[in-house]
């Protein structure tokens, strides 16, 4: 279908409101995206007509709910081109997906003295789990530094490997900068040394097509709420052979075949990692969101968002005293992090809000990156497929107003 932002905006009711007397300009999409009517109505319809716990009943509603839950799994499989649907594990989000891998992988494969490679650019969700596990086990964390032009330093990465390297965990796209990392290159180098790789795709899944078989990563994690679904639903993709090697993450109902007082036999994939009552409605919302995105076309979305980013960069470059980061537009998704010289990012965000513009401020859960860049944080505008150039004009006027008031 032809990309029509005006038509798309009509699918997002939250956008049709004013804030402080101004039309709402929602530019906090890297934190969470708004939800289309297709998702909202799918969730409402589920609770009205389909709700029952999955995998637990012989009655009609339970069977229907189970079928829809497993259809959602197949939708995710096809969306990221996984080989098997049982390689898709439903979690609460990227954070739980990474914690699942970090916890179970460390139990099975990491010993004192072993090494884990992460990056300075990572979100805390891909730093703290590995860091704390390394402390507990006596393993060592190594971090890929960032170059002066806000890229991961591949040459430095190659020098971090040793015979003790057990896993690489790195992000696809920086939530703070929008930088797209050449993860295939990083994955291939790790595989030449028989080291598995986990990819944090929380900030890429909504912006570009991801093919896990082409990437050949062992694990990949993302959150539904970043790609227009509900909060509280996420995905862990894992290659079958690796998921089979890992022990269960949590224990409880639905992930067991049999239990005696003395021992337990666990379910096969994927239920082995889905203990307790699943967020089956969240999974259904993710199916609706992925169907919606697929109908529009992820390539068309990426092309339009690139247009928005280029337009915003062109406009903000015309304002003296504004510094923005990661300027390589051909290696970047629609995230624009900036600072106004002499002003704190929090104050900038407050003034923008007074003019109806919603941005994120602070360190964006990337403290090590901010320390490396020697800045206290940034204001971050992040664009989605429903944003417009007119909204960017309103954002630019708000930035000019903030500069006038704060400097």
Secondary structure, DSSP 8 states (H G I E B T S, - for coil): ----HHHHHHT-GGGS-EETTEE-EE-BTTT-----HHHHHHHHHHHHHT---TTS-SSHHHHHHHHHHHHHHHHHHHHHT-S-GGGEEEESSHHHHHHHHHHHHHHHH--TT-EEEEETT--GGGTHHHHHHHHHHT-EEEEE-B-TTS-B-HHHHHHH--TTEEEEEEESB-TTT-BB--HHHHHHHHHTTT-EEEEE-TTTTTTS---HHHHT-SEEEEEGGGGTS-TT-EEEEE-HHHHHHS--SS-STTSEEEE-SS-EEE--TTGGG--SS--HHHHHHHHHHHHHHHHH-HHHHHHHHHHHHHHHHHHHTTSTTEEES---GGGB-SEEEEEETTS-HHHHHHHHHHTTEE-EEE-TT-HHHHHHHT-S-EEEEE--TT--HHHHHHHHHHHHHHHHHH-
